[in-house]
Amino acid sequence: MLKKITLSLIVLSFSLSYAQQKRSLTHDDYDLWKRIESPQVSDNGKLVVTSVSTAITRGDGYLKIYNVKTGKSSKFHNGSGAKISNDNKFVFFLQKPDHQTIRVEKKKEVKKEKQSKNKLLIYDVATNKIIDSVLRVKSFDVPKKYNDWLIIEKIKNLKPPKDTTQTKSKEAKDAKEKKKDSIKVKNPALEADYALVYNLISKTSDTIFYIKSLKLAEDALALYFTKTKTKKKGDIGIYQYDFANGNEKVIDTGRYAYDRLAIDKRGDYLTFLSAKDSIGKDSLKYELFYLTKNNLKQVTDTLGKNLRTDWELSGAQNPYFSEHSKRLYFYTKPIVNYDIDTTLLKEEIPEVDVWNYKDKLIQPEQKSKLASLKDKAYLSYINLSNDNVIQLQDESINNMLFDTDKEQKYVLGNSSSPYDVERSWEYPWLSDYYIINTETGMKQLAMEGTSARPYLSPDGNFSVYFEGKSQHWWALDLTNNKKINLTQNIGVPFYDVEDDHPATAGSYGFGGFDKEGFALLNDQFDIWKVDLKSIKSPINITKDGRKKNVEYRTLRLDVKNRNKASYFKKQLLIEVFDRTHKTNTIVGLNAKSYRAKEIVSADKMLLGGFRKASEADILLYTEENFNVFPDLHCFDGKKSKQITDANPQQKDFLWGTSEKFSWTAYDGTKLDGIIYKPENFDATKKYPLISYFYEKRSNSLNSYHTPRPSASTVNMSYLVSNDYVVFVPDIVYTDGKPGQSAYNCIVSGVDAVEKLGYIDSDNMAIQGQSWGGYQVAYLVTVTNKFKAAMAGAPVSNMTSAYGGIRWQSGLSRAFQYEKTQSRIGKTLWEGFDLYVENSPVFGIPKIETPLLMMHNDADGAVPYYQGIEMFMGMRRLNKPAWLLVYNNEAHNLRKQKNRQDLSIRMMQFFDHYLKGAPAPKWMTEGVSQVRKGKDFGYELEDK
């Protein structure tokens, strides 16, 4: 017994000693953390490639290549943008210049064209070596379905390029030099960007000068490109590259512009837009051409060939081919002529926005969408077997819903136009849907005034949609325009029963189509297999979700067809979320017996970032919890292997734990939340508490929080590392009472956490952003429980915000208050008292809590003046308040320098009030406009 006690004491002593060696996170440590980027697995599952980059872009990363068969891996400094060759023999990637190198060059004001550029590296899988490199690379492309070639777009050289690769034979060089070329240049490499056609077998390259754009076929050896002479107006022409001898075959030349190249998968067809001449760039009149079997055909011209009367070809969209090259799709639009008074000077032209109550889109929304509105065009196609042109879309159809191949007979077109005015206050937004016969262009109304978003079935005969009015899933038979209610006899709700917005509830989501073409529909817990013809009865294929309190959801990993459910070893891939423990498991569901077999168990960790090899049973995923960074794992059907270890430095820092916490709100509602505790938590101590909240967050119990500068909110890892306890409560709402609902859930939760005995009740704070910021601003008007509060982008006055604009989207804010997040549920005139009751600005006289706010002057979601109203009210009544306004910044900060600044100021604010740290000078003295950018005010006052 004595030996056991002695051993325990030794282990405890070692643990305490090791913990003492760890240190708390600081704001200088953010650059250490890395993230997993763009993981990919080869089609046959033999190679896994992923980039590991700095989480906040200040620093260097690496590329990791993992060989699934051998289990060996290689790392390459600053590698990114990798592509795997079709035969898995090569990996191509860019190597970025060192972060510090670029930083020094910018500091020295080196011109951009002279700054260090990306380098292309070619990795040979068999030898595990880099076999070649190319400097100053702009981009590169790799054939998807054939081998041995690589296309590299180069940035023009500052000096004549030296040939570092093996050259072709002298005979081949002499033959090429003898070719008559209309382009005469002294040194083409100095004139413009150019391209290299690189052969991986011979390791030789051929150069294409004056490159403008190029297109490489997906399934066959075909390359087309355009050339332009940058020092002269107009393009040179369009060409085809002959891989056999390196010749450039002229497809067309002599016209002013060649744009929008597209090539079909097999390289049998080429299409492009071309303009004969132009007075100015904005006045190009395009014509459409396509090439097949060396025959160049013109589809449209400027005189109206194959166009509707007074319509023209649009130059703003790319034409494209259908999957099997049966159709060539292109866009046209009505010709608009403006009667412009050319005698007016620029300063004589009035600058005015004319708002009209009949406008479909209000002026700010038109401004937000100005580019797309200018370029709005409508879809047509030419049948490549007979050259018949079909106009599919007219001005009444906003969008087209196609199948993957884009060759089916029936498609859907939607029109929101009849309901666009009401979008300012109604939600969900409504549309009409039309069935369009692609063989004739005829349309017929199928769904009127619906919020549905249909999915087309693989056979092209049906669409599946959730109808908000009926709260059921329906199938629309596209061949006869008949509707079938798919879920009316099932007996369980398919609408979100927990939705607490004053609007029609949405569904639990669509699970895709299985291999047999059945629709997979989600209820709250389970997945139902449903026959679109409603001949066979629906089947609950997961069976026990409701009983076990777990959610079953299919994985859809096919990038080209997201509507198809994915399979692993012929079993349906399903993610299982345990609502009690907030963990995930991946199971395979037998297609016949519907028995579930566990594939990957996370052991109380979340899973995400799924990728599956298209031709093999190899699955990529990440595992995480609060203590474990989501590194990449590979499952080969038998065992899992961790591929990355992106953040080994975490072991050197004090971290913490996350645990689920449940309590009962003041109104009797059972709620869940999360408590984050420091690593060396001592239940006998008293810890300062910060409560962060938004709506429901408890499902993120096992999420990892990368230490990084804040875009708007507190960082859990930083807080627990610095001896704070953090509480994140779930919030549920009552219509018309968003503020009181927040109080009911948040304050009751904080009360319950206080009773645990380790919270310093005299040193508690709250923090939130956007909707969370509103709730912070409201709470300080109704309770003095908190010693400090920080609100990011808060709505302070609902009466003025109701009539405001979300400037990024240009939308009216009214629908948000009547139907969605703000949850008032009435117009301003119907519920004026509710708008006042829930507006923090009217409760400012009651505030006793120091309030720090951030509200940026380019906020596109919550009007900037909302923060100003709150600040000016508190300033007028001499309430402690600070407002951080980051210039030209969005709703959440985008620039790292500003994120770093906010993180420092926010924690100085909380440390001062909750830990008694000295106040920084920006809080005591401010930062004048004269000192701005020179003196940050971070210095702490002497105690």
N, C-alpha and C positions, 0 to 999 in steps of 0.2 A: 504494500500500500504506500509505503514511504517512497519507493522508487517511482511509482506512478505520479505522486504529488511532485517529486523533484523534477521529473521529466516535464510535467505540465508547466512548472515554474520556469524551466529553461526555455520551452517553446514560447511561453507568454513573454518572457524577457527578450527573446530574439525578435518576436513580432513587434514589441514596443520599440525596440532599438531600431528596427528597420523602418517603422513608421516615422520615427523621429528624424530619419535621414531624408524622408520625403519633404517636399516644400509645397507651399500654396501656389496656385496659379497667379500670375500677374498679367497685366496688359501687354507686357513684352513677350509673352509666351505664345501668343496666337499664331505667329509665323511657323511654329514647330509642327502644327497639325496638318495632316494631309487627308485627301479624300480619294475615293475610287472613282475613276471616270471612264465612261464608254467601254465597259467590259464586253467582249465578243468571243464567240466560239465558232470555229470553222464548221462548215456544213457537215463534214464527216466526224466532227467531235474530237479531232486529234490535237487541235491547238486551241489554247485560250490566251487571249491577249487583253491586257488592260493597262490604262495609264493611271499613275498615282501622282497627283499634283497637290500643290499647297492649297489648303482650304480657302485661303484668302488671296491667292495669286501673288503674294509677296515671297518669292522664293523659287527654288527649283524642285523638280520631281523626277520621275523615272517611268520607263515603260517596262512592263514585265511580260515575258513570253513563257508560257507553261506548256510543256509537252505532256499531254494526258497519258500517252502510252508509256513513256519512260519515267515520268514523275520528275523530270529535271526542268529547271527554269533558268532564265537569263534576265538580267536587268540592264537597262540602257539609260544613261543620264538624260533627263529632259526630253525623253521620247513622247510623242503624242500623235494622234490622228492616224493610227495604224490601219493597214488593210492586209488581209491574208490572200495569197494567190489561190487560184482555183484548185491547184494540185497540192496545196499545203506545203510546197517546197520553200516558199519565201514569205517573209513578212516585210512590208515596206512601211516606213514611218518617218515623220519629220523630227528632227532634233532642234529644239528651240535654243536660242542663245541664252547664256546664263542670265538670270535676273539681275545680278549685280553689274554685269557688263552693260546691259541696256540702261540700267539706272545711271551709270557713270556717263554713258554717251548722251543721255538726255540732260544730265547735269552740265555737261560741257557744250550743250546745244548743238550737237552733231546733227547735220541735216538728215531727215528721215531716210532718204535714198542711200545715204552713206552709213546708216546704222547697221549693225549685225543682223543677218537674215537667217531664216530656217535652212537647215541642211537635210537632204534626203539620205536615209541610210537603207541599205538592202541587206537583210539578214537571211542567211542560208540555214535552213532548219537542220539539214543533214550534218553540216560541219560545225553548227553552233557558233558561226562567225559572221561578222559584217564583211561582205565581199565587195562592196563598192559604196561610194558616197557621191553626192552631187550638191554643189554649193548654190546658195541664193535661189531657193526653190519657192515658187508661189503656191503651187498645188500639184497634185498628181492623180492619175486615175489608173485603175487596174481592171482588166477584163474579168467579168464575173464568172464566165463559163468556159473560158479557154485559157491557155497558158503561154508562157515564154515572152510576154511583152509587157511593157510599162510605158505610160505616157506621162511626161514631166513638163509642166509649165514653169518656165524660168523667169526670174526678174532680170531685166536688162543689166548687163555688166557695166561697171564703172570703167573697166579697162578691157581691151580685147581679150576674149576668153581663151585660155589655154586648154588644149585637148588633153585631158588627163585619162581618158579611156583609150582602149585599144582601137585603132582606126580600121576602117575597112581596107580591103586590098587596094593596091595602087590602081589596078585596072578599073575597079568600081569607082574610085575617086575621080580618075580621069574621065570616065564615061559621064559621070554626073556633071563635071565642070564643063563638058562640051554641050550639055543640054542648053537649048535656047530658052532663056528666061527673060520675060519682059521687065523683071525687077532688076535694076542696076543699082548696087549699093557699094560703097567703099568698105563699110564695116557694119553689117546689119545688126550685130549684137549691141552696138551702141545706140541704135535707133529706137528699138522697142523691145517689149518682152517677146520671148520666143519659146519654142517647145522642143523637147527631145523625144524621139521615138527610140526606146531602149530595148535591145534584145537581151534577154536574160541568159541565153545559152552562150552566145558569142561575147557577151558583155561589151557590145559596141552600140553606138547611138548615132542616129541621124537627126539633123537639125531642121526644124521648120521655122523660118524667120517671119517676122511681122505677124505673129499669131494674134488673132482677136478672140476666137472661141473655137472649141472643138467638141466633138461628140464621138464616143466609142460605143460600138454595139455591145450588147450584153451577152449574146450567145454565139457570136461568130466574129471572125477577124475582119472588122470593118471600121475605118476611121475617116471622118469627114471634118473639115475645118474651114474657117474663114480667115482671111488676111486683111490687114488694114495698114495703111501708111500713115503713121501718126502725125507727120509733119505736113501732110497734105489733107485736104478735105476728101472724105469719101473712102470707101473700102476698095480693096484690090479685087477680091473675088472669092469664090467658094471652090474647094478642092477635095479630092479623094486621095488618100495615101495608099500607095501600092507597097504592101509589106514585102513582096518578093524581091523587088529591086530598088526600093527607096524612092521611086518616082512620085511626082505629084501630078495627078490628073486634074485638069481644069473641068469643073462642072459648069460654072458660069462666071462671067467676068464682065466688067464694063459698066456696071450699074453703081448707083451712089452708095447703097447700103445693103448689107446682107445680115439678117438678124434671126434670132429664135430658131436655131438649128434643132432638129429632132430626128432621131433615127429609131427604127423599130428594133426589136430584140435580136433578130437574125441578120440585121444589116442589109436587108433586101430593099428597104425604102428609106429615103431621105426626104425631109421637108424643110422648108425655110421661108422666111418672109423677105421680100426684096423691094427696094424703092428705086425708081429710075433716077430721080434727081430731087433736089430740095432747095428751097430758098433759105430755110432755116431748119434746125434739128427738130423743132416741135411741129413742123408742117409736113413731115414725111407721109407720103401716100403709099401704103404697102400693097403688095400683091403676093398671093400665095402660090408656091410651086411645090411639086414633089417629083422625086426621081425614082424610077424603077427600071431595071434591066437596061441601063444606059439611055433611057428615054426620059427626058425632062418635060413634064407636063405643067401647064399653068391652070390653077384652079379658079382663081379670081383675078380681076384686073380693076383698074381705076374707072373703067366705063360701066361697071356693074355686073360683069359676068358672074353667074351663080350667086348673086347677092339679091336681097330684097330691094325694092325700089327705095332710093334715097338712103341706102345703107352702105357701109364701107367695112373693109377688113380692119380689125383692131391690131395694133402693133404692141399692145401692152401684155398680152398673154402668150404663152408658149403653145403652139400646136402639138398634138401628140397622137400616137398610133394606139389602136386597141391591142389587146394582148396577143391576138393571133393575126395581126396586120390586115384585118378585113376593113377597118375604118380609119380614116384620118380626121381627127377632130380639130376644129379651129373656131375662132371667135370673131363675131362681127358686131357692129353697133350702128345706130342711126347717125346719119351725118348731121352735125350741128353747125350752122353758120351764124356768126354773130355780126350784127350791123354795128361796127365799131367806128366811132368818129375819130379818124386818124389825124384830124387837125389839132386835137387836144394835146397839150403838154402833160407830162406825168403829174406835175403839181396841180393840174387843173382837173384831174379825174377824182371824183369824190370817193372816199373810203367809208363805206357804210354797210352794216349788216341789216337786212330788212327782215324782221321777224313777222311772220304771218300765222295767225291762229289755225289756218288750214294746212300748214306745212305738215307733210308726213313725218319728216324728221326735223326736230328743232335745230336752229342755227348752230349751236355748239356741237351737236352730234354730226351735222354736215361738215363742220370744220374738222372734227376728229377723224372723219372718214373721207376727207376731201380727195386724197389720192385714189382711193378705190372707187369713189363716185365718178371722178373724172375718167377713170379707165374702165368703168362698167361696160361689159360686153356680154354677148349671148352666144350660146353654143350651137354649132352646126357640125355636120360631118359629111365627108364624101365617101361613098361606097367604092372601095378600090377595085372591085371586080367589074363595075359598069360605069364608074365616074358619075353616078347620080348623087346630087347634093340634097341633104335633108336638113331643114332648119328645125332644131329641137326646142329651142328656147326663145320666147318672145319677151317683151318688156314686163309682162305681168309675172314672170317666173323668176324668183330670186336665186334659187339654187337647184341643182340637179342631184339626185341620189342614184348612183350607179352601182352595178355589181363590179367585182374585181376585174373581169375581162373586158368590160365596157362593150359587150357585143350582144347583150340580151335584148329581147324584143320589147319588153315593157320596163320602164323606169318610172321614178317619181320626181315630180317637180313641186317645189313649195313656193307659196306666195304669202308674204306677211303684210302686203300693202293695205288690205282692207282694215287692218288692226294696228297700223303703225302709230297713229295718233294716240290710241289708248295705251301704248307701251309706256307712256310717261307715268301712268299711275296703276295700270293693271299688271298682274303677275300670277301665274306663268304667262308668258307671251304666246299669242295665238298665231296660227297660220292656216291656210288652206293647202291641201295636197291634191295634185292632179296626177292621174295615170297618163303617161305619154307613150304612145306607140312609136318606137324608134324607127320603124320601117316606113311610116307615113308622116310622122311629126304631129299627128292629131292628139289632142288631149281631152280628158274628161274629168270632171270634179269627182273626187273620191272621199275626201275627208274635209269637212268644213269647220272652221273655228276651233281647231284643236291645238293643244299644247304638246301633242305627241311628237316623238322623234323616231321615225321608223327605221327598221333594219331589214334589208333585203335578204331573202332566203337564198341559199346556194343554187337552187334550181331555177331561180329567176321568176317563179310563179307567184310568190307571196311576199308581203312585207309584214313584219311583226311590230306592234307598238303598244305602249301603255297609254290608256286614255284617262286623263285626269278627272273628267266629269263622272265617268262610271266607276273609276278606281279599279279597272280590270285590264288585263292584257287581251289584245285582239289580233286577229290575222286578217289581212286584206288580200283577197284573191285578185291578182292583177289582171287575170285573163277575162274575168266577168264582172269586176268591180263589186264583189260581195264581201261582207264583213262577217267574221265569226268570233264570238266571245269565247276565249280560250280558258278562262279561269272562273267563270261564274258558278260552276258546280263543284269546285274544289273544297270550299268550306273554310279556307284560311285567307286572311287578308294579304294582298300583294302590294298594298300601299304602306308607306312608312307610318306605323302606328305611333311612333314617338315624336313625329314632327310637331313642333310647337309654334309654327309660324301661322299668321292669320291668312293663309292661302291654301289652295288645294295641295294636298300632300302628293309627293312623287312616289316612284316605285323603289323597290330594293335592288333594281338593276337587272340587266339582261346578261345571261350567262353564255351567250353565243349559240351556235348550232353544232350538234354532234355529227359524227360521221354519217349517220343515217338521215340527216336533214331535219331531225326533231329540234324544236326550240327548247332551250334550257332557261327556265324562269325562276327567279329567286323570290321566296317569301322571306320573312324576317330571319329564319334559321336555315331552311332547307332549299334544295334545288329540285324543281319539277321538270320532268321530261314531257313535252306536250306536242301532240300531233297537230300540225297546222290545218289539216283537213277536218280535224275533230272527229275522226272515225274511231281511233283508238283512245281509250281513256287515259287521262293524265296519270303519271306515276311519280311518286315522291322517291327519287333515287337515292337520297341520303338518309332518309327515314327518321333519324334520332336527334336532329339538331335542336328541336324544341325541348326535348326531354333532357338533353345534356347541357343546354344553354350554350351551344356553340353555333357559329355561322359557317356554313359551307358555301364556298364560292369557286367557280371554275377559273382556271388560268387560261388566258388567251395570249399565247406567245408568238403566234405567226405574224411577223411584222407586216407582211403583204396582205393578210386577211385577218383582221382583228375580230371579225364576226365568227370565226371558227374556234371552237374549244380545242385545247391542246391535249395530246396523249403522250404517255410515257410507258413504254413496253406494252402498248395496246390498251392501257388503262387510262381512263379520264383523269387528268391532272386537276386536283382540287386543293385549294387552300382552306384550312380549318382554323378559325379564330375562336379561341376560348374566351368567352365574355367574362367569365369569372376571374381567371388568372391573367387575362390580357396577353396570351401567348399564341403562337402559330405552329401548325404542323402541316406538312404536305402529305396527301394521301393519293393513292391511285385507286380508282373505282372501277371494278370489273363491269364491262359493258353489258353482261348478261345477268349475272347474279346480283349486281349492285352491292357487292361486298367491298368494303374499303380496306386497303392495305397500306400501312404507313410506309412512306418513302423516305421522308426526312423529318426527324424530330428535333425541335429547336431547344428543348430543355429550358423552357421559360425564357426563350429569346424570340424576338420578332424576326421574320424572314422577309426579304424583299429583293429588288433588283434582279428578277428572274430572267434568264436567257436559256433557250434550248437549241441544241444543234438541230438543223432542219432535217438531216438525214441520219441521225444517230440518237440514241438514248443517253445523252449527256446533258446535265442540268446545272446551270450556274445560279447561285443565290448568295445572299448575304445573311449573316446572323448578327444580332445585336441585342444588348440590353443596356441599362444605364452605365454599366461598368465596362462593357465590351464594344469596341468600335466595330462597325459593320464591314468586316473584311470579306473578301470574296472567297467562296467555297465552290468546289466542283464535285458533283455526285455522278458516278459512272454506272449506277444501277446496283452496285454492291456496297460501296463505301464512299464516304465523303472525305475530301482533303481540303484543308485551308490553303489557299493559293497566295494570299497577300498577308503581310504584317505591316500595315501602313504606319502605325503609330506606336512603335515600341517604347518611345520616350514617356508614354503615359505612366509607366511603372514608377517613374521618378517623382510623381506629383501626388499630393493628397487628393483623393477623389471623394466618393460618397456612395450612397445607396438610394434606391427608390422603393417605396412600398405602397401598396394600395391601402386606402383609408376610407371607411364608410361611416356615415352618420345620418341623422334625421334632421331635415330642415325645420324651420319654425312652423311651417304649415303641415308637417307630417310626411313630406316626401322623402323617400329613401334615396340617398345620393352616394356617389363614389367620388373619390379624389385621389391625389398622389401626394405623398410626403417624401421630400428629398432630405436626407440627413448627411452630415459630414462623415468622413471615413472613420475617424476616431471618436465616434459619437459616445457621449457619456450621459446616461439618463439622469444623473444627479446634478448635471449642470443646467444652466438657463441660457438658451440660445435666442438671439434676435431672429425674428421671423419676417420673411417677405412672402406675401401671397400674390401669385400671378394667376390670371384667368382670362378666358375668352368665352367659350360656350361650354361644350363638353370636351374634355381633354384626357379623361382617365384611360382611354384606350391606348394612349401613348406611354403607359407605365414603363414599358421596357425599351423605350426609344433612347438611343445614345445622343448626347448633346455635345457636339464638337465645340471646344473652346474657341471662340471667334469673336471679333468685334461685333457689336450689336447693330442690327439694322433698325431696331425699335424696342426690343424686349430684353429682359434680364436673361442671363445665361446660367442654367442650372449648375453646370459643372464648375463654373467660376465661383458661384455663390457657396456651394457646399465645400469647395476647396478652401474657402476663406471663412469657414465656421458660421455660415448662415444655415438655418433650416428654411426650406421652401415648401409652401403648400399651394397646390393647384386644385381647386374645387370644380366639379361639374356644376353647370347652371341650367335650370329648366325655367321656362317662361310662361307667364299668363298674358293673354292678349290685353293690350292697353296698359300693362304694368311692367315694362322692362326694367325700370329702375328699382322698383320694389321687389321684383323677382330676383334681381342681382343681390339685393340686401338679404333677402330670405335665404338664399343659398350660400353666398360667400361669408357673410358675417356669422351665420349659424355654424358653418364649417370651421371658421377660425375659433369660435367659442369651443367647439368640440376638441380641436387640436390643443388649445390651451389647457384643457382638463387632463391632458396626458402628462403634464407636470414638468416638461423640460423647455417650455417656451417662456421667454422673458416678456411678460405681458405689457411692460412699460416701453418695449422697443420692438414694435411691429409696424410693418409698412405694407402698402399695396402697389402693384404695378400692372399696367395693361396698355395695349396699343390698339388704335382704331376703335372697334366695338368694345374692346377691353378698356381702352382709354376713356371712352364715354362712361363706362361703369365705374371707373376710378373717380372721375369727376363728379358723378352723381353721389357716390358713397361718402365722400368727404363733406357733402352738404347735409347728410342725415345721421352721421355718426362721428364722434371724436375718438373712436377706439384706436386709430392709427396715428403713429407719431410722425409719419411722413408718407407722401404719396407721389407717384410719378405717372403721368398720363401722356401717352403718345397719340397725337392726332385726334383729340377728343371732340365729339359733337357736344357743344355746350348749350346751344339754344335751338331746340327742335322747331320752334316757330319760324325762325329764319332759315334753318337748314332745309326744312320741308320744301321751300320754293327754290332751293339752290340747284347747282349743277355739279355732276361728277365730271370734272373737266377733262380727265383723260379719255373717257368714253363719250363725253358730250351728252350723257343721259340726264334727264330730270331725276331729282332725288325723291320725288313724291312716291313712286312705287315702293321704294325701300321702307317708307314709314307706314304705308297702308297695307303692304302685303308681305314684306320679307323681314330682314333682320331686325329692324327697329321695332316691329311688332306692335305699333299703335293700333292698326286695324281699322282706322277711320280717317277721313279727310281732316284737314286742319279746321274746317268749319263745323264738321260734325262732332269732333272730339277736342275742341280747343282746350278745355280744362286738362285733358290728358297730356297734350303737348306741353303745357306750362308745368304741370306736376312732374313730368319726367325730364325737364330741362335744368341742368345744374346751374346755369347762370342766374336763375331766380332764387336759388338757395345760397348764393354766395355770402349773405350776411351771417349765416350759421356756421361758416367754415372756421375751424380752428387748427386745421392740419396744413403744415407747409406743403406746397404743391409745386413740383417741377413738371413742366410740359415741354414737349417737342412738337412743333407743327411747322412744316416746311413750306416755303413760298411757291413751290411748284407741285404741291399735293394734288394729284388728279382724282382722289377718291373722296376725301373730306375737305370741304372748302377751308382754306387757310384762315379765313376770318373767324372761324369758330374758335380757334385757339386764342385769337386776339380778343374776342369778346370775353372769354373767361379771364384772361390775364388782365385786361383793362378794368374789369369789374373788381377783381381782387386788389389790384393796385389802388383803385379809387377808395376802397374800404381798408387799405393798409394791411392786407393779409399777405403773409410771406408767399411770394410766387416768383417763379423764374420761367421764362419761355425761351427755348432754344429753337432758332429758325435757321435751318441749313439752306443756303442759297442754291436755287436751281435744282433742288432735290425733291424726290418723289415722296409718296405716302410712307414707304419704308426706304431708308437710306440705301443708296446704290454705291456710292463712292467709298472705298476703303478708308480714306483719310477721315471722312466724316463719321463712319462707323467707329473708328478708333476713338475719335474725340467724344462721341456720345457715351461710349463704354466708360471712359475715364470720368467724365462729368457725372454720369448716373451713379457710379459707385462712390465717388467722392461725396455726393449728396446723401446716399444711404449710410455710408460709413460715419458721416458727421452726425446724423440724427439717431442712428441705431447703435453705434459703437462709441460715440463720444469723440471721434477723431476731429482734429482741427478743421475748420471750414476753409475751402479754397477761396482764393481772392475773387474768382469770378462770381462767387455767391455773396461775398461781403462788399466788394467794390464794383463789380460789374466789369465789362470789357467795352470800352468806348469804340466808336467807329474809327477814331484816330489810331487806336491801338490794335484794331482788328487785323488778324493775320501776322502780327508781330509779337504780341504778348497774349498767350492763351489763357492766362489767369489760373493755371493749375496749382501754382504755389500755395502751400497751406499757411494759414495765419498762425502766428505764434500763440500758444495757449497763455 
